[in-house]
Amino acid sequence: MIYLDTSVALAHMLAEDRMPPAELWQQPLITSRLLEYELWIRLHARRLTASHGEAARELLARLAFVELTPTVLVRALEPFPISLRTLDALHLATVEFLRTNGQTVILATYDERLLVAARALDVPIYD
């Protein structure tokens, strides 16, 4: 399954220079509940809720969510191979939680720091 980081969801929603390929959306997608909050907060901040709200709801409906469980939160408090921002640490802790529970997870992200940390943990990366 593909773990969708917020950077990819936002690139898709906001038609940024780097956009995920159409075939990504045909894959089983999973993410942290955190993505839902990041997505809405960014849309509100840019005053795009009215114009992008329906597309955001459709995107979120495609995703399976992992809640921010105590196990995920505890892992995010531990060190990672490189220094991460808080939200990136929570996403990577969620990926590790899934992997620890036997899931095969491929990370889709455009965040360079998150990519470096994921590679250091041998997390496969979606091209």
C-alpha positions as CSV (number, residue, x, y, z in Angstrom):
1,M,0.0,0.0,0.0
2,I,1.1,3.6,-0.5
3,Y,1.4,5.9,2.4
4,L,0.4,9.4,1.2
5,D,2.2,12.3,2.8
6,T,0.5,15.7,3.0
7,S,3.0,17.2,0.5
8,V,1.6,14.9,-2.3
9,A,-2.0,15.6,-1.4
10,L,-1.4,19.3,-1.4
11,A,0.5,19.2,-4.7
12,H,-2.5,17.4,-6.2
13,M,-5.1,19.8,-4.7
14,L,-3.2,22.9,-5.6
15,A,-1.8,21.9,-9.0
16,E,1.8,22.6,-8.0
17,D,4.8,22.2,-10.2
18,R,5.3,18.7,-9.0
19,M,2.1,16.6,-9.1
20,P,1.6,12.9,-8.5
21,P,0.9,10.8,-11.5
22,A,-2.8,9.8,-12.2
23,E,-2.0,6.1,-11.5
24,L,-1.2,6.9,-7.9
25,W,-4.9,7.4,-7.2
26,Q,-5.6,3.9,-8.4
27,Q,-3.5,2.4,-5.7
28,P,-4.6,1.5,-2.1
29,L,-3.7,4.7,-0.2
30,I,-3.3,5.1,3.5
31,T,-2.2,8.0,5.7
32,S,-2.2,9.5,9.1
33,R,-5.3,11.3,10.3
34,L,-2.9,14.2,10.5
35,L,-3.2,14.7,6.8
36,E,-6.8,15.6,7.0
37,Y,-6.0,18.4,9.5
38,E,-3.0,19.6,7.5
39,L,-5.0,19.7,4.3
40,W,-8.0,21.7,5.7
41,I,-5.7,24.1,7.6
42,R,-3.8,24.9,4.4
43,L,-6.9,25.4,2.4
44,H,-8.4,27.7,5.1
45,A,-5.1,29.6,5.3
46,R,-5.2,30.2,1.5
47,R,-8.9,31.0,1.6
48,L,-9.5,28.1,-0.8
49,T,-12.2,26.3,1.1
50,A,-15.1,27.4,-1.1
51,S,-13.3,26.6,-4.4
52,H,-11.4,23.4,-3.3
53,G,-13.6,22.1,-0.5
54,E,-15.5,19.5,-2.5
55,A,-12.2,18.2,-4.2
56,A,-10.7,17.9,-0.7
57,R,-13.6,15.9,0.6
58,E,-13.3,13.6,-2.5
59,L,-9.6,13.1,-2.0
60,L,-10.0,12.4,1.7
61,A,-12.8,9.8,0.9
62,R,-10.2,7.8,-1.1
63,L,-7.9,7.4,1.8
64,A,-7.7,4.9,4.7
65,F,-6.6,6.6,7.9
66,V,-4.4,5.6,10.8
67,E,-5.3,7.4,14.0
68,L,-2.6,9.1,16.1
69,T,-2.4,6.2,18.6
70,P,-0.3,6.3,21.7
71,T,2.2,3.9,19.9
72,V,2.6,6.3,17.0
73,L,2.9,9.3,19.3
74,V,5.6,7.6,21.5
75,R,7.6,6.7,18.4
76,A,7.5,10.3,17.2
77,L,9.1,11.3,20.4
78,E,12.1,9.1,19.8
79,P,15.1,10.1,17.6
80,F,15.1,9.7,13.8
81,P,18.2,9.3,11.6
82,I,18.0,13.1,10.8
83,S,16.3,16.0,12.5
84,L,12.6,16.2,11.5
85,R,9.9,18.7,11.9
86,T,7.1,17.7,14.2
87,L,4.5,16.8,11.6
88,D,7.1,14.9,9.5
89,A,8.1,12.9,12.6
90,L,4.4,12.0,13.1
91,H,4.0,10.8,9.5
92,L,7.2,8.7,9.7
93,A,6.2,7.3,13.0
94,T,2.9,6.2,11.4
95,V,4.8,4.6,8.5
96,E,6.9,2.7,11.1
97,F,3.8,1.7,13.0
98,L,2.3,0.2,9.9
99,R,5.5,-1.6,9.0
100,T,5.9,-3.0,12.5
101,N,2.4,-4.4,12.2
102,G,3.3,-6.4,9.1
103,Q,2.1,-3.9,6.4
104,T,4.2,-3.4,3.2
105,V,4.2,0.4,2.9
106,I,5.7,2.6,0.1
107,L,6.0,6.3,1.0
108,A,4.8,9.0,-1.4
109,T,6.2,12.4,-0.4
110,Y,7.8,15.5,-1.9
111,D,9.3,16.5,1.4
112,E,13.1,16.2,1.1
113,R,13.9,15.8,4.8
114,L,11.2,13.1,5.2
115,L,12.6,11.3,2.1
116,V,16.1,11.3,3.6
117,A,14.9,10.0,7.0
118,A,12.7,7.3,5.3
119,R,15.5,6.1,3.2
120,A,17.7,5.8,6.3
121,L,15.0,3.6,7.8
122,D,14.8,1.5,4.5
123,V,11.3,2.7,3.8
124,P,10.5,2.1,0.0
125,I,9.8,5.4,-1.8
126,Y,7.1,5.8,-4.5
127,D,8.6,7.2,-7.6
